[in-house]
Amino acid sequence: MPFDKKVLFPKFGLETTDGADDFKVWHCKWNAYMHISGLDEEPETQQVNILMLSLSNSSLKVVDNLRLTDAQRNDTEEIIRA
């Protein structure tokens, strides 16, 4: 399935979450988005870029401060797992 840009990605923000349960819900929505939009069939770099757009500014700052290798920074599941 080609990537459908019309499908809205789920947003995640640390400042608006109530903890692990909210993250689990967001992660479930992210996985569904990956599948129904066709993003899971796109190059990993595009997947990572869309993931970064789905994060709030404060969440993105946290990701930027994680000690991830270049390989991990280019893998959506590695970023989410961190």
Buried (B, 14 or more C-beta within 10 A) or exposed (E): EEBEEEEEBBEBBBEEBEEEEBBEBBBEBBBEBBEEBBBBEBEEEEBBEBBBEBBBEEBBEEBEEEEBEEEBBBBBEBBBEE
